[in-house]
């Protein structure tokens, strides 16, 4: 049985929450290039996949003045599927097996690459002796479900199995991602639990894309507003799931909000903006983890739009959101007793 996060037909829906005053001006500039429904038009896909004309991220952003060694490695993909590429960033000063963050990038399941979102995570882990592995998965609609999540899982298994070679601690693997990558990270936690896969230490899911039904109060409230509105969300889920989107045939490994059992999952850190499509599904997911007896830390950042911390990093709420992840990560690593 699956249950909708909310029923807007029965729930009074007021006006959308106001955007944070510091975020309003950057959002207006962003919307000139990236309107809320940009991903709803297939004609925009090539432009979006090219990073909207942005320059590639320079290599020194990843090496951090020698703080990390960086390599790209090709490893086996799922059975019968192409190989996948992993971006591997290892701290140069670490002398013991290091914890590792296994990262799944965002992009609405239809865009992005394994370098997107990595600089922000390197900001988080720099100086902690933590490594990072970021997976390049196939994109929808060319590769529908289960292709993308199976690519991510194959890379996760390979990383755990080759931990000794890489200098990683296989008992301290944290899955992490933002937006679609947050949904994929949550799906990996479910897959690892259900398949008896790598024993994950934690999951860090930032404004995650969890529910294909696209019917929450916040999805309706934020239509035509912000970044990645209800129309873009429908397009992304349809690209991944086709005609199955919104039906009872959707797997929880595609849309983790569909999972009926959230017990036995690693501790979760979940954050989201109050002024974005994914607000209610993220809040509900945290609540359901608690209901199942699990551990989750939830932050809802007031007035924040989708991807605010990456798109407007200098705003106070963005700095606060990034800063709040560090003590959680420190506690997770300390609680492991290593």
C-alpha positions as CSV (number, residue, x, y, z in Angstrom):
1,X,0.0,0.0,0.0
2,X,1.2,3.5,-0.8
3,X,-0.1,6.7,0.7
4,X,0.1,10.1,-0.8
5,X,2.1,12.7,1.3
6,X,-1.0,15.0,1.4
7,X,-4.2,15.6,-0.5
8,X,-4.4,19.2,-1.6
9,X,-8.1,18.7,-2.5
10,X,-8.8,18.2,1.2
11,X,-6.1,20.4,2.7
12,X,-6.6,24.2,2.5
13,X,-3.6,25.7,0.6
14,X,-2.6,29.2,1.4
15,X,-0.3,31.5,-0.5
16,X,3.3,30.3,-0.9
17,X,5.8,31.1,1.9
18,X,7.8,34.2,1.1
19,X,11.3,33.9,-0.2
20,X,14.1,34.9,2.1
21,X,14.9,38.6,1.5
22,X,18.5,37.9,0.7
23,X,17.5,35.1,-1.7
24,X,14.9,37.0,-3.7
25,X,17.4,39.0,-5.8
26,X,19.6,36.1,-6.7
27,X,16.5,34.1,-7.5
28,X,15.2,36.8,-9.9
29,X,18.5,36.7,-11.8
30,X,18.5,32.9,-11.8
31,X,14.9,32.8,-13.2
32,X,16.0,35.0,-16.2
33,X,18.1,32.0,-17.3
34,X,16.4,29.2,-15.5
35,X,12.6,29.8,-15.2
36,X,10.8,27.6,-12.7
37,X,9.4,25.3,-15.4
38,X,12.6,25.2,-17.5
39,X,12.9,21.4,-17.4
40,X,9.3,20.9,-18.5
41,X,10.2,21.8,-22.1
42,X,12.2,19.0,-23.9
43,X,13.6,21.6,-26.2
44,X,15.7,23.0,-23.3
45,X,17.3,19.6,-22.4
46,X,20.4,20.0,-24.4
47,X,21.1,23.5,-23.1
48,X,20.5,22.3,-19.5
49,X,22.8,19.3,-19.9
50,X,25.5,21.7,-21.1
51,X,25.3,23.6,-17.9
52,X,23.4,26.5,-19.3
53,X,26.5,27.7,-20.9
54,X,28.6,27.7,-17.7
55,X,32.3,27.0,-17.9
56,X,33.5,23.6,-16.7
57,X,34.7,23.4,-13.1
58,X,38.5,24.0,-13.0
59,X,40.5,21.0,-11.7
60,X,41.9,23.0,-8.8
61,X,38.5,23.3,-7.3
62,X,38.7,19.5,-6.6
63,X,42.4,19.3,-5.6
64,X,42.1,22.2,-3.1
65,X,45.8,23.3,-3.3
66,X,46.9,19.7,-2.9
67,X,44.5,18.8,-0.1
68,X,43.0,16.1,-2.3
69,X,44.3,13.8,-5.0
70,X,41.7,13.4,-7.8
71,X,41.3,10.6,-10.3
72,X,38.6,9.4,-12.6
73,X,38.2,5.6,-12.7
74,X,36.1,3.4,-14.9
75,X,34.5,0.4,-13.1
76,X,32.0,-2.2,-14.0
77,X,28.3,-1.1,-14.2
78,X,25.3,-3.3,-13.5
79,X,25.2,-6.8,-15.1
80,X,24.8,-6.4,-18.9
81,X,25.1,-2.6,-18.7
82,X,28.0,-0.2,-19.7
83,X,30.8,0.6,-17.4
84,X,30.5,3.6,-15.1
85,X,32.8,6.4,-14.2
86,X,33.7,7.3,-10.6
87,X,35.4,10.6,-9.6
88,X,37.6,9.8,-6.6
89,X,38.8,12.5,-4.3
90,X,41.2,11.3,-1.5
91,X,42.7,13.5,1.3
92,X,46.4,13.6,0.8
93,X,47.3,13.8,4.5
94,X,45.3,10.8,5.7
95,X,47.4,7.9,7.1
96,X,44.6,5.6,8.2
97,X,41.6,4.1,6.3
98,X,39.3,7.1,5.7
99,X,35.6,7.4,5.9
100,X,34.1,8.0,2.4
101,X,31.1,9.9,1.1
102,X,29.6,8.2,-1.9
103,X,27.9,11.0,-3.9
104,X,25.0,10.9,-6.4
105,X,24.7,14.1,-8.3
106,X,21.5,16.2,-8.9
107,X,19.8,17.3,-12.1
108,X,16.3,16.0,-11.9
109,X,17.3,12.6,-13.2
110,X,17.7,14.1,-16.7
111,X,20.9,16.3,-16.5
112,X,24.1,16.7,-14.5
113,X,27.4,14.8,-14.1
114,X,29.6,13.4,-11.4
115,X,31.3,16.7,-10.9
116,X,28.2,18.6,-10.0
117,X,27.7,19.2,-6.3
118,X,31.2,17.9,-5.5
119,X,32.8,21.3,-4.7
120,X,30.1,21.9,-2.0
121,X,30.8,18.5,-0.4
122,X,34.5,19.1,-0.5
123,X,33.8,22.3,1.4
124,X,32.1,20.1,4.0
125,X,34.8,17.4,4.4
126,X,38.0,19.4,3.8
127,X,40.2,18.9,6.9
128,X,38.1,16.0,8.3
129,X,40.2,13.2,6.7
130,X,37.1,12.1,4.7
131,X,37.3,10.9,1.0
132,X,34.6,11.4,-1.7
133,X,33.5,9.2,-4.6
134,X,31.1,10.6,-7.1
135,X,29.3,8.4,-9.6
136,X,28.4,9.1,-13.2
137,X,25.1,7.4,-13.8
138,X,23.1,7.2,-17.0
139,X,20.3,9.8,-17.4
140,X,16.7,9.6,-18.3
141,X,14.8,9.6,-20.6
142,X,17.4,7.7,-22.6
143,X,17.9,5.4,-19.6
144,X,14.7,5.0,-17.6
145,X,14.4,3.4,-14.2
146,X,16.0,1.2,-13.0
147,X,19.1,2.1,-15.0
148,X,20.2,5.2,-13.0
149,X,19.8,3.8,-9.6
150,X,21.4,0.5,-10.6
151,X,24.4,2.4,-11.9
152,X,24.7,4.2,-8.6
153,X,24.4,0.9,-6.7
154,X,27.0,-0.8,-8.8
155,X,29.4,2.0,-8.1
156,X,28.6,1.8,-4.4
157,X,29.3,-1.9,-4.2
158,X,32.5,-1.5,-6.2
159,X,33.7,1.2,-3.8
160,X,33.0,-0.9,-0.7
161,X,34.6,-4.0,-2.2
162,X,37.7,-2.0,-3.2
163,X,37.9,0.0,0.0
164,X,41.2,-1.4,1.1
165,X,42.9,-0.7,-2.2
166,X,41.5,2.9,-2.1
167,X,42.5,3.5,1.5
168,X,38.8,3.7,2.6
169,X,37.1,2.2,5.6
170,X,34.2,0.0,4.2
171,X,32.4,0.3,7.6
172,X,32.2,4.1,7.3
173,X,30.5,4.8,3.9
174,X,28.0,7.6,3.8
175,X,25.7,8.1,0.9
176,X,25.0,11.7,0.0
177,X,23.2,13.8,-2.7
178,X,21.1,16.8,-3.4
179,X,17.8,17.1,-5.3
180,X,17.6,14.0,-7.6
181,X,20.9,12.9,-6.1
182,X,19.2,13.1,-2.7
183,X,16.5,10.8,-3.9
184,X,19.1,8.4,-5.3
185,X,21.0,8.4,-2.0
186,X,17.8,7.6,-0.1
187,X,17.2,4.8,-2.7
188,X,20.7,3.4,-2.2
189,X,20.1,3.2,1.5
190,X,16.9,1.2,0.8
191,X,18.7,-1.0,-1.7
192,X,21.7,-1.7,0.5
193,X,19.3,-2.7,3.4
194,X,17.2,-4.9,1.2
195,X,20.0,-6.6,-0.8
196,X,22.3,-7.0,2.2
197,X,24.7,-4.7,0.5
198,X,27.3,-2.3,1.9
199,X,26.7,-1.4,5.6
200,X,26.1,2.3,5.3
201,X,27.1,4.6,8.2
202,X,24.7,7.4,7.3
203,X,22.8,9.2,4.6
204,X,23.0,12.9,3.8
205,X,20.0,13.9,1.6
206,X,19.6,17.6,0.7
207,X,16.3,18.8,-0.7
208,X,15.7,15.3,-2.0
209,X,13.5,14.3,-4.9
210,X,11.5,11.5,-3.3
211,X,7.9,11.3,-4.6
212,X,6.8,10.9,-8.2
213,X,3.2,11.7,-7.3
214,X,4.0,15.4,-7.3
215,X,0.8,16.1,-5.3
216,X,1.9,17.6,-2.0
217,X,0.7,21.0,-0.7
218,X,4.2,22.4,-1.3
219,X,4.2,21.1,-4.9
220,X,0.9,23.0,-5.6
221,X,1.9,26.0,-3.5
222,X,5.2,26.6,-5.4
223,X,3.9,26.0,-8.9
224,X,5.5,28.5,-11.3
225,X,7.8,29.8,-8.5
226,X,11.4,29.3,-7.6
227,X,13.6,26.6,-9.1
228,X,12.2,23.2,-10.3
229,X,8.5,23.8,-9.9
230,X,5.7,21.3,-10.3
231,X,5.8,21.2,-14.1
232,X,9.6,20.6,-14.1
233,X,9.1,17.9,-11.5
234,X,6.5,16.1,-13.6
235,X,8.8,16.2,-16.5
236,X,11.7,14.7,-14.6
237,X,9.6,11.9,-13.1
238,X,8.0,11.2,-16.4
239,X,11.4,10.9,-18.1
240,X,12.4,8.4,-15.5
241,X,9.2,6.4,-15.2
242,X,7.2,7.0,-18.3
243,X,3.5,6.1,-18.1
244,X,4.1,4.4,-14.7
245,X,4.6,7.9,-13.0
246,X,1.9,8.4,-10.4
247,X,0.5,4.9,-10.5
248,X,0.8,2.1,-8.0
249,X,3.5,0.4,-10.2
250,X,6.3,2.7,-9.0
251,X,9.2,1.1,-7.2
252,X,10.5,2.6,-3.9
253,X,14.0,2.3,-5.4
254,X,12.8,4.9,-8.0
255,X,10.8,7.0,-5.6
256,X,11.8,6.4,-2.0
257,X,8.5,8.0,-0.7
258,X,6.8,4.9,-2.0
259,X,8.6,2.6,0.5
260,X,6.3,1.1,3.1
261,X,9.1,0.1,5.5
262,X,11.6,2.7,6.5
263,X,13.0,0.7,9.4
264,X,16.6,-0.4,9.6
265,X,18.0,2.5,7.6
266,X,21.2,4.4,8.5
267,X,20.9,7.7,10.3
268,X,19.7,10.4,8.0
269,X,20.3,14.1,7.6
270,X,17.6,15.8,5.6
271,X,17.3,19.4,4.8
272,X,15.0,21.4,2.5
273,X,13.8,24.9,1.9
274,X,10.4,26.1,3.1
275,X,9.7,27.7,-0.3
276,X,10.2,24.8,-2.7
277,X,8.4,21.9,-4.3
278,X,10.1,19.2,-2.2
279,X,9.4,20.7,1.2
280,X,6.5,18.4,2.3
281,X,7.8,15.1,0.9
282,X,11.2,15.7,2.7
283,X,9.4,16.5,6.0
284,X,7.1,13.5,5.6
285,X,10.1,11.2,4.9
286,X,11.9,12.3,8.0
287,X,8.7,11.8,10.0
288,X,8.2,8.3,8.7
289,X,11.8,7.4,9.6
290,X,11.1,8.5,13.1
291,X,7.8,6.5,13.1
292,X,9.8,3.4,12.1
293,X,12.2,3.9,15.0
294,X,15.0,5.4,13.0
295,X,17.2,8.4,13.4
296,X,16.8,11.5,11.3
297,X,17.9,15.1,11.7
298,X,15.6,17.5,9.8
299,X,16.2,21.2,8.8
300,X,13.6,23.3,7.0
301,X,15.3,26.5,6.0
302,X,12.9,29.5,6.0
303,X,12.3,31.2,2.7
304,X,14.8,29.0,0.9
305,X,14.2,27.9,-2.7
306,X,15.4,24.7,-4.3
307,X,19.2,24.5,-4.5
308,X,19.5,27.8,-2.6
309,X,22.8,26.9,-1.0
310,X,24.5,26.2,-4.3
311,X,22.9,29.0,-6.3
312,X,23.1,31.7,-3.7
313,X,25.9,30.6,-1.4
314,X,26.6,34.0,0.1
315,X,23.1,34.5,1.6
316,X,23.0,34.0,5.4
317,X,20.5,31.2,5.2
318,X,22.7,29.4,2.7
319,X,25.8,29.7,5.0
320,X,23.7,28.5,7.9
321,X,22.5,25.5,6.0
322,X,26.0,24.5,4.9
323,X,27.4,25.1,8.4
324,X,24.7,22.9,10.0
325,X,25.8,19.8,8.1
326,X,29.3,19.8,9.7
327,X,28.4,19.1,13.3
328,X,26.0,16.3,12.2
329,X,28.8,14.7,10.2
330,X,31.3,15.1,13.1
331,X,28.8,13.4,15.4
332,X,28.2,10.6,13.0
333,X,31.9,9.9,12.7
334,X,32.5,10.3,16.4
335,X,29.5,8.0,17.3
336,X,31.2,5.3,15.2
337,X,34.0,5.2,17.7
338,X,36.7,5.5,15.2
